[in-house]
Amino acid sequence: MINHMTTTPSAHLWIRSEARDTERRTPIVPADVGRLLDVGFQVTVEESAQRVFAIEEYEEAGADIAPTGSWVVAPEDAFVVGIKELPDEPAELKHRHIYFAHAFKGQSDAQETLERFRRGGGTLLDIEYLTDEQGKRVVAFGYWAGYVGAALGVLHLAGDLAGPLAPMGKDELDERLVAAGSSGTDQCLALVTGARGRSGRGAQKALATAGLPITRWDRQETRDLHKQAMLGHDVLVNCVVTHTPTTPFVEGDDLDHERRLRVLADVTCDVTGPTNMLPVNTAITTWEEPVRRLHDGDSELPAAPLDVIAIDNLPSLLPREASEGFSADLTPHLLGLAEPDGPTAPWRAARTAFDQAVGQLAD
């Protein structure tokens, strides 16, 4: 075990195990635990059967080790840090939780999640709402979400995507992308919406690896939406995140028009809320069944069959690369939790978003 300087801990971070059995990512990798310990943080890591990093790596880095699910009895001043949703119990949440909750935009189960915090007196610091003074997100899994989402779309076009999916390394995924392109998929046309964002950049890299021609749309093109141009691509990789309802990209009526579009790779995956940009789909797909048929097509139009890929934890299919990049971005901001003058701007923004969401709950 590495020896670190002994100081009074300035904050206690409790890295919980993930409730979802397909979630292999971690918000903080072992290499970054030492950075936190060196400035006086206390770090506790729960054992996990599926986390991509072994618990021994955290122990060697100097973290305290705790049993799976023991965050429920963690000290009340601990920050409980995770990636995806909490288990259904306990019904009352008393800690300060840091994770992607997807509970502030009217999504399915959002009200119950917020009610659990209100009942227990806890706080949700949603990572999606960690923003700087300009309102820009400071940490995200976006690049690897875009990369994997676009890659799955390409593999499906090539007939090389079947469940159940399993985590892999980037080299393996890239080999499959190159093979898909060589099989003729490089003649398919790809459209990336939200092309300038993290997810959009990742999507473009995966598409380029397979050799597909790429059309890049960002704010102007999606604001002045040209539906027929959109329908003239083989695959649409949606990377647009919006907090306010706007003109959707593909609706039910669009399926009965002449179109080339046959795969929707929905990286954003905001499928149950009012900001869903692809309302033709209203449910996620899974690792077991990654693709769902939305429309059988119409040879008279002509219109191709349309399938959707809408997996809401895409980066976990490349868990090591995704975790390392995310941890490198998050760790400097975690240091801001213990600033002498109080939490830094991103944490204040996340707290404000939570307070506003709870304030809108019905009494």
N, C-alpha and C positions, 0 to 999 in steps of 0.2 A: 504494500500500500504506500502511496506517495504521502510524504509528510508535508503539511501545509502550516502556515503561520497560524497561531492560535490568537484569535481576537473574539470579542463579543459579537455573535452573529447579528448582522444588520437586517436580515430577513431570512425566513425559513421557506425554502421551496420544496414542495412534496410532489415528486413526479409519479403520478399514478399509473397503474396498468390500464390498458384500454378495454372497455367492455365489449367492443366489437371484435369477433375472433379473426376477422380479415385485416385488422389494423395492426401493421407491423412497425409503423413509424414511431418516433419519439421526438418530443419537442426540444430536448437537450441531450446531446450525445456525450459519451464519456469524456472526450477530449476537452469539452467546454466546462465540465464540472469543476476542474481545477481552477479555471479562471474565476468562478464564483466563490469557491472556497478561499482563494487567496485574498479576496477583499472582505472576508468575514461572513459570507453567507453560510447558512447551514443547508445542506442538500440531502434529502431523503429520497430514495428510489425504491419503488415497489417491485417485487419480483413479477415477472411476466413470462407466460409460456410462449408468446408469439413475437415479442419485441425483437427487432433485427440485431440489436446489440445485446450480448450476454450480460447477465447481472454481475458476473465476475469482473467485467470491464469497468463497471461503475464502482464496485468495491475497491478495485485497484486504484481508481482515480481518487478515492477518499470519501465517497458518499456513504451515508448510513443506509442500510438495507432494511426493508420492511415487507411484510407479507402482502400478497395480492389483495387489493380492495380495502386495505387498512386505513385509507385516507379518511374514512368516516369517523375514526377516533383520533385523527391527527390533532395536534395542538390547534386551538381555535385561531391563533394568529398566523397559521401557516397559509401560504399561497399554494393551492392544489393545482398543478399544471398538467394538462393533457392535450390531446389532439381533437378527438371526436366526442360524441355524446356520452353523457353519464348514464350509468345503469338506472333503472326505474326506481330503485330504492336507494337511500331513504326518501320519504315523501317531503321532508323538510331539509333544506340545504343551508348550513350555517357558515361555511368557510368562504373565503375569497377564491373563486375558481377562475382559471385562465385556460380557455380552450375555444374552439370554433363551435358555437352553440346554434347558429342559424335560427335565432329566436327574436330578432328585432324587426322583421319585415313581414310579419303575418304568416309565416310558414306553418305547415302542419305541426301540431304539438307545441308551438311556440308559447301559447298562453299557459299551458301546464308547466312548462319549464320555468317560466318567470314566476308562476305561482309558488313553485317549490322554493325559490329563493326568497320570495316575500314571506312565506310562512316561517322559514327558518332564520330569517334575518341575515342571510348571506349575500354575497355580491358576485355578479358575473362580469368579468373583464374579458369580453369577447375579443379574440385576437383580430378578427376582421375589422374591428373598430379602433385598433391602435393606429392613430393617424397623427401626422405632424401639424404644424400651425396652418399649413395650406390645405389640410384635409386629405393629404395623400397617405395611403397605407404604408407603413414602415416595414412590415414583415408579412410574408405570404409564401405558400407553397406553389404559387402560380406557375412558375416556369415549368416545373416538372409535371404539374397537372396538364398544362397545355401540350407538353411533349408526349405524355402517355395517351391523352385523349386523341390527339391527331394520329398517333401510331396505331391505336386500336382501329380507328376509322380506315386507315390504309390496309391493315391486315384483313379487315372484314371485306373490303373491296376485292382483295386478292383471294378470298376464300380460305384464309388462314387464321380465323378467329373462332374458337369454340370454348365453351365453358367445361369444367370450371377453370378460371384463370388462376395463375399462381405467381407470386413475386419472382422477379428475375433481376439480373444485372443489366446495366446499360449495354454492354458489349453484345449480350445475347439478343436484346431487343433490336439493336442496330443491324445485326446480321439478318434478322427476319425482315426488317424494313428494306434492306438492300435486295433481298431475294424477292420480296413482293414487287418492288419496282422492276426488277429484271423479268418478272413473269408477265409484264404488260400493264401493270397498274400505273406505271409512270406516264401513261397516256390519259389518265383520268385528270379532271380539272378540280382543283381544291380552292375553296374560299375560306379565309380566316377573318372572322369579325372580331373587333377589338385587337387588331393586329399589333398595335404599338405597346400594349401592356405586357406584363410578365408572361401571362398565359399565352398571349398571341405570339410572343417571340419564341417560346418553347414549342408551340405548335408548328411554326414555320421551320424550325430546325429539324423536327421529325419528318415533315413533309419533304424538305430538301434532301434529307438522307435517303428517302425512297425515290427521289427524282421527280416528284409531281410538280407540274406548273402551279404556281400559287397566285391567287388574287388576294390582295390585302385591302381590307376595309377597316377604317377607323371611324372617328366621330362624324366627320362630314358625310361619308358614304352611308353610314347607318342612319343618320338623320334624314338624308335625302334618299330614302330607300327605293331601290329599283328592283321590284319583286321578280320580274322576268329574268333579269341578269342573275339574281341570286339562284333562281331555279335552273339556270343554265350550267350549273356546276354539278359534278358527281358527288362531292362530299362538302358539307358545310361544317366547319369547326367553330362552334360558338364560344367565344371567350369574353363576351361583354358582361360586365357587372354593372347594374344600375340599382339605385335605391328608390327610384320613383318610376311608376308605370309609364311606359312609352310604347311607341308603335312596335308590335312584335314582328319577328322575322318570318316565321312560318306558322300559319294558322290552318285550321281544318279545310277552309275553302280553297286554299292554295293547292291542295292535293289533287283536285279535280281539273287542274290546268295542265297544258302541255309542259313537261319538265324533264330535265335530265337528272335532277337531284335524286339520289337514292340512299344516301347515308347522312344522318345527323349525328355528329359527335359533339355532344353538349358538355363542354368542360365546366361551364358555370354551374349547371345542374341545379338551378333554382326552380325546381319543378312544381312546387306546391304553393308558391306565393304569387302575389299580384304583379311581380316584376319578371315573371317567366317570359323570356324572349322567344321561346318555342312552345307556345301553348298547345300546339298539336300533340304534345306529349305532357303528361301530368304525373308521371311516376318514374322513379329511378329504375335502372337495371342493376344487376348484381354480378359478382364474380362468377357465381354458378350459371347465370343466364345473362351474359353481357349484352346481348342484342335482342331487341324486340321489334316485330313487324308492326308498323303503323298503318300501312296502306298496301294493298296487293297490286296496285298499278292498274293501268288501263291502256290496252294496246291500240285503241281507237284514237286516243288523243294525239300522240302517244305520251304515256306517263309511266315511268319506271316504278317498280315497287319501292317503298320507302321504309328504311329501318332506322332505329335510334339506338345510340349507345349513351347512357346517362348514368355513369357510375360516380358516386359522390365521394369516393376516396381514391381517386386515380393515382396520386403520387405514391400510395402504399404499394403499388405494383413495382416501383423502383425504390424500395424503402430506405436503403442505405444512402443513396445519392440525395434523395429528397430530405432526409433527416439531417444530413451534414450541412446542406445549404441553408435549411431553415434555422437550425441551431446557431449557425454563424451569424445570422441576421438577428435572431431573437435575443441572444445572450447579452449584447451591449444594452439592449433596452431593459432587460431584467435588472441590470444594475441601477436603472433609474427608479426602481421601486423603493429604494432605500436612501434616496438623496436627502440631505439634512433639511432642505426646504420643502420636502414633500415629493410625491411621485412626479415624474416629468410629464411633459405635455401629452404624449401618446396615452399614458395611463389615465390622465385626467379626461381625455377625450372618450376613452372606453367607459369610464365611470359615468360620464354624462349621458352617453348613449343608453346605458343600463337604467339610470334613474329615469330618463324620459320614457323608456319602454315600460317600466314598472308603473310609472305614473299614469299610463294610458289603460291599465288594467281596470276592469269593472270592479267596483266595490262589492 
